Amino acid sequence: MRDTLRTDEGAGPANIAGPQTRSQVAYVNPISSPRGAPSAWIPLYRPYLCGKEKEYVNQCLDSSWISSRGAFVERFEAKFASLTGAAHVTSVCNGTVALHLALETLGFAAGDEIIVPTLTYVASVNTIIQAGATPVFVDSREDTWQIDPDDVRRKITPQTKAVMAVHLYGQACEMDALVNICEEFDLWLIEDCAEAFGTYYKGQHVGTFGDFATFSFFGNKTITTGEGGMVVAKNKDHLDRAYHLKTQAVSPDREYWHDAVGYNYRMTNICAAIGLAQLENASSILEKKRQIAAWYQQGLEGLPLRLLGEFPDTTNSYWMCSIVVDDPDVRQPLRDWLKAANIETRPVFYPCHTLPHCKAEGTHPVAQSLSARGLNLPSFPELSLESVTAVCTVIRSFFRSGANER
Ligand SMILES: *Cc1c(COP(=O)(O)O)cnc(C)c1O
């Protein structure tokens, strides 16, 4: 009998770059493709499931350990801690609730302010609001795209309780400066490392500097579990409290006895099974991404744009190969040109202070400019040299065509 739910027959691994993503089925532009365009659609992202993912998931099914109990959860957590050097970790069901759990564990009251870069994914800001605190937005640095420590200093008030550093697109924030500020003003430091598995600052993995750090394992993140996340704490008491809240605040020795407003933020054994297999391949995934970034760097040389590269003291994990075009008016036409050539791109996030539900006073010119000029190019680990070359060729053809001169 035919399995009617399957729509991806013969199309290879599912493309789960996000809700706007097009079908995985090869898409050939019916009109005319720019010269050098690939004949099949190149998505922004596609998870790399080339290790023991299937074998481990089958072990879950065969053993019937499919919920959050089962051996893979602990194995995944232990492997994650050993790879990153994180002191204390607990897995959760996505990167957003990881942030929420960290914030709820620290505990914030109405009026408390948490400093966060306006140029970030909305989850960083939503969870601050959900935790009852007020986000205070700061600008980013033009060169690294990361939170600007000088602007953090300027925004500190007597109400400031914490700084949330977001390591954006695989790059690292300036941790020495941020750690110093947080010590000087007695602030919690939370690191949103959703986009920064494999990212180092001065040889130390990000997520090990702050009081809390969080990771995401969504399908398009460097390491995936489908949906998933990790909470990292520097201090064991913090982790124990986070674990308590994650598991419905149930007493460890008295059944159905709950002593706080808890959550069910647990990761399933199936997700952890995928994650363990991913971590076993982490170094080869990171190596492939570094290679892809180097190909782009070479292929895009001399064009009126800049690739977000690597900076002194940091190791970029190149979650995304991100570029900023010099002229903001060129960004959308370039995206359209690439789309017509079967190449998916994504714009850089809108600055969160401009979103309707987070609207805040103030201007953040660097974040605004990066947001208007930035785009992400296909960045998945299996991307071939041929595909990267095709993307670069199409970008060159755009600038040669004069389409950028309106
Ligand atoms: C992906 C992401 C998150 C949220 O992770 P989910 O697993 O999608 O909930 C949070 N912050 C940043 C910066 C992200 O990129």
PDBQT file of the ligand as one rigid body, heavy atoms in Angstrom, charges set to zero:
ROOT
HETATM    1  C1  LIG A 501      17.320  29.734  16.411  1.00  0.00    +0.000 C 
HETATM    2  C2  LIG A 501      17.522  30.785  17.449  1.00  0.00    +0.000 A 
HETATM    3  C3  LIG A 501      16.857  30.774  18.681  1.00  0.00    +0.000 A 
HETATM    4  C4  LIG A 501      15.719  29.867  18.990  1.00  0.00    +0.000 C 
HETATM    5  O1  LIG A 501      15.918  28.539  18.811  1.00  0.00    +0.000 OA
HETATM    6  P1  LIG A 501      14.674  27.574  18.446  1.00  0.00    +0.000 P 
HETATM    7  O2  LIG A 501      15.268  26.232  18.626  1.00  0.00    +0.000 OA
HETATM    8  O3  LIG A 501      14.284  27.885  17.045  1.00  0.00    +0.000 OA
HETATM    9  O4  LIG A 501      13.588  27.838  19.408  1.00  0.00    +0.000 OA
HETATM   10  C5  LIG A 501      17.198  31.724  19.629  1.00  0.00    +0.000 A 
HETATM   11  N1  LIG A 501      18.114  32.667  19.374  1.00  0.00    +0.000 NA
HETATM   12  C6  LIG A 501      18.748  32.742  18.201  1.00  0.00    +0.000 A 
HETATM   13  C7  LIG A 501      19.772  33.814  17.991  1.00  0.00    +0.000 C 
HETATM   14  C8  LIG A 501      18.466  31.814  17.177  1.00  0.00    +0.000 A 
HETATM   15  O5  LIG A 501      19.075  31.908  16.003  1.00  0.00    +0.000 OA
ENDROOT
TORSDOF 0
